[in-house]
Amino acid sequence: MAKTRVSFRCNECSHSTPKWAGRCPGCGSWGTLQERAELATVGGGADRGSARVPAALLPSTPAAPLTTIDATTTRAVPTGVGELDRVLGGGIVPGAVVLLAGEPGAGKSTLLLEVVHRWALGGRGRALYVTGEESTGQVRLRAERTGTVHEDVLLAAEADLATVVGHVDHTAPTLLVVDSVQTMLAQDVDGVTGGTTQVRAVTAALTALAKTRGIAVLLVGHVTKDGAVAGPRTLEHLVDVVLHFEGDKNSTLRMVRGVKNRFGAADEVGCFELRDDGIAGIPDPSGLFLHHRDGAVPGTAVTVTMDGKRPLLGELQALVVESALPSPRRAVSGLDSSRVAMILAVLERHAGLKIGKNDVYVATVGGMRVIEPASDLALALAVASAISGRPLRDGTVAIGEVGLAGEVRRVTGAGRRIAESARLGFHTALVPPDSGRMPSGTRAVPVSNLAEALAAGLRP
């Protein structure tokens, strides 16, 4: 015999307590304890030490051999947007739930309108676009501006979850877009719209809807000030794919970065350009991050970074001027400021450059964000070039991590990086020793320390 025992579990940290409290004793969050019923076996089960095992229940679906399970129903279907399909791993799987998170105004709605338009245009069935933030007229105006009007794209302005399910029953779409999950309200769940309880309940209901009916679901989620997805952390565990939509408001470049993907690689990135007439994928984005290809300007250096599995060429620029302030300035844009400070210290100690009393400004071109250590060597060359007034040699890229002792260390994927630079016309590469086999047509110059790199990279 079994009886029901009531407990309260925190949505944030999963801490369980037998009594309700306004504040979770585990993590200190307010209003996150939710009631849940647990089955406590009194009799009819078997003993396992001090615990009681509940009586067996007949499963609704018996276990089947792995060889008899049909996998064709879970194959990815291309959305028609090439860069998004790249991040998704070839397309979206029927029954999968994809969470697209990003800051307000970044262009998420524009991208999703393009997705539903390409979906309908490719004859993949109806696409239902549910908006809880705008009216249908506002969405129609954007669709006309971006050229994404199609008769198989259905539009509904709803904020009630039950009504959204009714629309799904009535229209039978193969793709459902909800913009955004923070605006949806489940009437049978306590909490305010956009709160922790509501967001989690709405996401769980839409996930169950997708799994039971085989509908691909795209959810839009807002992010907090620190860049995390708004709502409980468990929201990311409920969905199959988590994508971050990134971009500087002062730039037209937008990037979709994979954070979690149950159906493919979780480190892919897709590049887009936001225009007045919509959004377009950029299959070859390296040209956006390069300005001085010939290296004729002092203070510039080109490196190759790996964003996921995609090599991207980026230009680093440095400006070093005499400071009129007691404490010289260090201004950094697009790079890790602590990494820049370390490279400046290594240059002064192991390359003999006098930087301490100068203002140093370092930036990337095109709004690119460079965080991996493989760009250390290019950064050091750019700063040294700015101080000496000697530009880098023509057609040269620099790849390598710089250590505190001034040594140049190996990086992963050197062959792919050099192949990408050769494709764009760079014929010389400064690389760490033992970087492996280099592609044909490229002259690799091994450098073991900063002194060798400066001698080989800068013009006489």
Disulfide bonds with the S-S distance in Angstrom:
none
